[in-house]
């Protein structure tokens, strides 16, 4: 799973960074994204490292344990996500490009969460209605961003009607889950 997350991390950074933009700010964002991605992978790899206060550790093991504790103190996956989003914002409007990036970021964050917690993918089964609603809204956002590219006419009105219907459908999916959680508390 760690290899898959590594490939997804590299793909996310490259997808958001290309085509490269001139200037210092995009370079800093790329550096932050790469550092966040590598540190996130290190954080996941060192998740099972022993604690630095364990008395049976040698000096080298204690140093590695301190390094692991320092790396794990910062939410690196979120740092990389923010840097990737900053890189994406610097490009001209490309609705489909941003939509695919959103789906890939969701997959990345879910995979990192599963590895961090040691849970199986079946844990997310109860979240499927919410994930489906979020992906549906992402698809609508991509469609709405693409509307100005189409000629004027009934197409934009049709997209608006579909967007409203999808928002209602998302609400219908989310409200039962939310009510069930309220009853469980």
C-alpha positions as CSV (number, residue, x, y, z in Angstrom):
1,X,0.0,0.0,0.0
2,X,2.9,2.3,0.7
3,X,4.2,1.9,-2.8
4,X,0.8,2.8,-4.2
5,X,0.6,5.9,-2.0
6,X,4.2,6.8,-3.2
7,X,3.1,6.6,-6.9
8,X,-0.1,8.5,-6.2
9,X,1.9,11.2,-4.3
10,X,4.3,11.7,-7.3
11,X,1.5,11.7,-9.8
12,X,-0.4,14.4,-7.8
13,X,2.6,16.7,-7.6
14,X,3.5,16.3,-11.3
15,X,-0.2,16.7,-12.3
16,X,-0.6,19.9,-10.4
17,X,2.8,21.3,-11.2
18,X,2.7,20.9,-15.0
19,X,2.8,23.0,-17.0
20,X,5.3,24.9,-14.9
21,X,4.7,28.5,-14.1
22,X,7.5,31.1,-14.0
23,X,8.4,32.9,-10.8
24,X,9.6,32.1,-7.3
25,X,6.1,31.4,-5.8
26,X,5.4,28.4,-8.0
27,X,8.9,27.0,-7.3
28,X,8.3,27.4,-3.5
29,X,4.9,25.6,-3.9
30,X,6.6,22.7,-5.8
31,X,9.3,22.5,-3.1
32,X,6.6,22.4,-0.4
33,X,4.6,19.8,-2.2
34,X,7.7,17.5,-2.7
35,X,8.8,18.0,0.9
36,X,5.3,17.3,2.2
37,X,4.9,14.2,0.0
38,X,8.3,12.7,0.9
39,X,7.7,13.5,4.6
40,X,4.3,12.0,4.4
41,X,5.7,8.8,3.0
42,X,8.4,8.8,5.7
43,X,5.8,9.3,8.3
44,X,3.8,6.3,7.1
45,X,7.0,4.2,6.8
46,X,8.0,5.1,10.4
47,X,4.6,4.5,11.9
48,X,5.7,1.4,13.7
49,X,8.9,2.8,15.0
50,X,9.6,2.4,18.7
51,X,9.2,5.3,21.2
52,X,12.4,7.3,22.0
53,X,11.9,6.9,25.8
54,X,12.2,3.1,25.6
55,X,15.2,2.2,27.8
56,X,16.2,-0.9,25.9
57,X,17.0,1.1,22.7
58,X,20.6,1.7,21.6
59,X,21.8,5.2,20.8
60,X,21.2,4.8,17.1
61,X,17.7,3.3,17.6
62,X,16.9,6.2,20.0
63,X,18.0,8.7,17.4
64,X,15.8,7.1,14.8
65,X,12.9,7.0,17.3
66,X,13.3,10.8,17.9
67,X,13.4,11.5,14.2
68,X,10.2,9.4,13.8
69,X,8.6,11.4,16.6
70,X,9.6,14.7,15.0
71,X,8.3,13.7,11.5
72,X,5.0,12.4,13.0
73,X,4.4,15.7,14.8
74,X,3.4,17.5,11.5
75,X,0.4,16.5,9.3
76,X,2.5,16.1,6.1
77,X,-0.3,14.7,4.0
78,X,-2.3,17.9,4.6
79,X,0.8,20.1,3.9
80,X,1.2,18.3,0.5
81,X,-2.5,18.6,-0.3
82,X,-2.4,22.4,0.3
83,X,0.8,22.8,-1.7
84,X,-0.8,20.8,-4.6
85,X,-3.9,22.9,-4.5
86,X,-1.8,26.1,-4.5
87,X,0.0,24.8,-7.6
88,X,-3.3,24.0,-9.3
89,X,-4.7,27.5,-8.6
90,X,-1.9,29.1,-10.5
91,X,-2.9,27.5,-13.8
92,X,-5.5,28.9,-16.2
93,X,-9.0,27.4,-15.8
94,X,-9.1,23.7,-16.7
95,X,-12.2,22.2,-15.2
96,X,-11.5,18.6,-16.1
97,X,-7.9,18.9,-14.9
98,X,-9.0,20.2,-11.5
99,X,-11.7,17.6,-11.2
100,X,-9.3,14.7,-11.8
101,X,-7.0,16.3,-9.3
102,X,-9.8,16.5,-6.8
103,X,-10.6,12.8,-7.2
104,X,-7.0,11.8,-6.9
105,X,-6.5,13.9,-3.8
106,X,-9.5,12.3,-2.2
107,X,-8.1,8.9,-3.0
108,X,-4.7,9.9,-1.6
109,X,-6.1,11.2,1.7
110,X,-8.3,8.1,2.1
111,X,-5.3,5.8,1.4
112,X,-3.1,7.7,3.9
113,X,-5.8,7.6,6.5
114,X,-6.2,3.8,6.1
115,X,-2.5,3.2,6.4
116,X,-2.2,5.5,9.4
117,X,-5.0,3.8,11.3
118,X,-4.2,0.3,10.0
119,X,-7.8,-0.1,9.0
120,X,-9.2,-2.0,6.1
121,X,-11.1,-0.3,3.2
122,X,-14.4,-1.8,4.5
123,X,-14.3,0.8,7.3
124,X,-15.3,3.3,4.7
125,X,-18.5,1.4,3.8
126,X,-20.6,3.6,6.1
127,X,-19.2,6.7,4.4
128,X,-20.1,5.6,0.9
129,X,-23.2,7.8,0.6
130,X,-21.2,10.9,1.6
131,X,-18.3,10.0,-0.7
132,X,-20.8,9.5,-3.6
133,X,-22.4,12.8,-2.8
134,X,-19.1,14.6,-2.7
135,X,-18.0,13.0,-6.0
136,X,-21.3,13.9,-7.6
137,X,-20.9,17.5,-6.4
138,X,-17.3,17.5,-7.8
139,X,-18.7,16.4,-11.1
140,X,-21.2,19.2,-11.1
141,X,-18.6,21.7,-10.2
142,X,-16.5,20.6,-13.2
143,X,-19.6,20.8,-15.4
144,X,-20.5,24.2,-14.1
145,X,-16.9,25.5,-14.7
146,X,-17.1,24.2,-18.2
147,X,-20.4,25.9,-19.0
148,X,-18.8,29.2,-20.1
149,X,-16.9,27.4,-22.8
150,X,-20.2,26.3,-24.4
151,X,-22.1,28.6,-26.7
152,X,-25.1,30.5,-25.2
153,X,-28.4,28.7,-25.3
154,X,-30.4,26.1,-23.4
155,X,-27.2,24.1,-22.5
156,X,-26.3,26.4,-19.5
157,X,-29.9,26.3,-18.3
158,X,-29.9,22.5,-18.5
159,X,-26.7,22.3,-16.5
160,X,-28.2,24.6,-13.8
161,X,-31.2,22.3,-13.5
162,X,-29.0,19.3,-13.3
163,X,-26.9,21.0,-10.6
164,X,-30.0,21.8,-8.5
165,X,-31.3,18.2,-8.9
166,X,-27.9,16.8,-7.9
167,X,-27.7,19.1,-4.8
168,X,-31.1,17.9,-3.7
169,X,-30.0,14.3,-4.3
170,X,-26.8,14.9,-2.3
171,X,-29.0,16.2,0.5
172,X,-31.2,13.2,0.3
173,X,-28.1,11.0,0.6
174,X,-26.5,12.9,3.5
175,X,-29.5,13.7,5.7
176,X,-30.3,10.0,6.6
177,X,-26.6,9.4,7.5
178,X,-26.5,12.5,9.6
179,X,-29.7,11.6,11.4
180,X,-28.5,8.1,12.1
181,X,-25.3,9.5,13.7
182,X,-27.3,11.9,15.8
183,X,-29.4,9.0,17.2
184,X,-26.2,7.0,17.9
185,X,-24.8,9.7,20.1
